[in-house]
């Protein structure tokens, strides 16, 4: 490839029209964020000018962003983030390890679906936080108890999404595979798993969202680290600007995790060219 071709190709990728198009796509998210900030500023102004609520004026945007800058610059925010992400990832791993095999079994074996449907639907509707007393009694450490609660939050979306994906597979695929002499392992690896990956990733995306919501109240338990503990500590010390800054951090990380799952869904979607 000649030098001129390389230059022309690079220029085509970085052309002003393409850059303007990418910037134009950001206008609606920017408007949404601006509207949210405006509502936040208005709420802070109303609180500050209310005699009964003025003690909570640190929830306003200016004190919050100042506190956010301080905890990022000093590094105070990183330890809670890493602690919470460790618990989320470990709980999610266990949810995947349990959920995918169970979901494949339930989706593939009709009898298993009939037997488990009612119990699973019953257990799914129980809040993961309702298992907190059981977790405290069953596990020796607070970390293990929190991870158990996250597993209870993640396993059900993964099971049901996986089972739904298996039931959507064309039965003729299995007939052809059997006629060609495929073993059970080959059928699982070559047919089932590739066909359900999009559904599995959708279930994991739902699981991450539920787990991230459950994490904060779960970390109100006896642990001394994590974003939930940081919020609880800020509330007890009346550091409302610090509390609001941690809430912002939770929202940003949650959005990033959801975006990663969304990209993985697109990666495994066979219908996207």
JOCORGI-V585278 format. One line per field, one symbol per residue. phi: phi as a letter, one per 30 degrees, with the letter a starting at -180 (. if undefined). A space follows every 10 residues. Layout:
phi->???
This chain:
phi->.ddddddddd dddcdedddd dddddddded dddddddddd ddddddddcc ddcddcdddd eddddddddd ddddiddddd dddddddddd dddddddddd edddddddcd dddddceded ddddddeedd deddddddcd cdeddddddd dddcddeddd dddddddddd eddddddddd iddddddddc cddddceddd dddddddddd ddddeddddd dddcajdddd ddddddcidd dddddddddd dddddddddd dddddddcdd dcd
